[in-house]
């Protein structure tokens, strides 16, 4: 278990950590966008990057206001298919297609979920637990939509 999972933070420190996490996700998507040539793959990465920016903006707004707005996001994580466990994790290349871009995005979102899960558990019983639970729920919803897209286009019925 990491030190991160055993420590709870102030509101400001917790939100700053979440902003950093969202910014890192955005940077990963931005770097991938610079590499990938396939139009469909680029659109997937572009949408994911914009989602990360939206999350970061919401968090920065919370820093300015001193609290997370009521009603923003979900209360509980949504179930996912856990495709991250079955899809190969690999770096994208200029030749990467939409399937590879979705797998890449699924792995990045799974990393965010793992981070927020650890932080939520580390703050169990503290006021910050709710913040991390909300962020975890939001990320799980994003992962679910990526997995649904993957299932719709790339998983067969047989």
N, C-alpha and C positions, 0 to 999 in steps of 0.2 A: 504494500500500500504506500502511496506517495505521501509526502508531507501535505500536498495540496488537498488530499482527500480527508485529512485529519484536522484541518484548520477551518474555522469559519471567519468571515471577513465583515468589515463594516459595509454599509450600503454602498458608499462611494468606491471602496476597494473592490467589492464584488462586481459592480457595474463596470469599472475600469477593466477588470479581468475579462469580462464578457465582451467588451468593446474590442479588446486585443484579440480575442478568439475570433470574433466576426471579421475583423480586419485581416487576420491571417487567412481565413477562408476566402475572402474577397481577393487577396493577392494571389492565392493559388489559382483561382479561376481566371484572373487577369493574365497570369503567365501562360496558362493553358490556351487562352484565346489568342495569344501572340504566336503560338505554335501551330494550332490546328487549322487546316484549310477547308475541310468539309463544311458545307453550309449548314446542314442540320446539326452537326456537332457544335458548331459555333453558336447556334441559336440556343441550344441546351446550356452551354457554358455561360452565355450572355445572361440568360434568365436567372441562372443560379448566382451569378455575380451580383445582379441587381437585387436579388433576395437578401444576400449578405449585406449589401449597402443599406437596405431597408431596415434590417435588424439592427445594424450599427447605429443608424439614425435614431431609431426608437430608444436605444440604450443611451445615446448621448443626450437625447431630449430628457430622459429620466434623470440624468446627472444635473441638468440645468434646473429641473423642477424639484429635485430632491426626492423623487419617488417614481415608481412605475405607475402609469395611469391605470385606473380601475377598468377592468373589462378588456384590457389589451391581451390578446392571445388566449390560448386554451388553458384550462385548469389542470388537465391530466394528459400524459403522453398518449398518443394513439398507437394502436398495434401496427407493426410493420412486418414485412415478409422476411426480414433479415437477409436480404440478398447479398449484403456485404460479406457474409460468410461463405457464399458460394461463387461469387464473381471474383475473378483474378484482379488483384490490385497491381496496377502498373502505371507508369508515367505515360503521358500522351505524347504523340509525335505528330508531325505535319500530316501524316497519312491516316491518323485516327478518324474513325467514323462515329456516327451518332451512338451506336451501341457502346463503344469504348468510352465516349464522353459521359454517357449516363452512368456507366460503372464507376468511372472516376468520381463523378459527383456523389454517387451513393456512398463511396468510401469516405469522402470528405465530410459528408453529413453525419455518417456513423461516428467519425472522430469527434464531431461537435457534441453529439448525443452522449458519448462516453464521458467527455469533459464535464458537461452539465450534470450528468448522473453522479459523478464523483463529488462535484461541488455540493450538490443537493444532499447527498449522504453525509458529507462532512459538516454540514450545517443543520442536520436533523434536529428539530426542536427549537431552532433559533429563527429569528425573523427573516434571515436571508434565505432560508430553505425555500420559502414560497417564491422568491425571485428566481432561484435556480430551477425550481419545478416548472415555473411558467416558461422559462427559456428552453428547458428540456421538452416540454410539450410542443412548443412552437417548432423546434428542430425536428421532432418526431413527425409532425404534420408535413413538413417539407420533405423529409425522407420518404414518407408514405406516398406523396405525389410523384416523386422520382421513381420509386419502385412500381407504382401503378403504370407510369409511362413505359417503363422497361417491360413490364408484363404485357401491356397492350401491344407493343411492337415487336418484342423479341422472344417471348416465351410461347411455346406451342401448347396446344391442348393435349397432345399425346404425351 
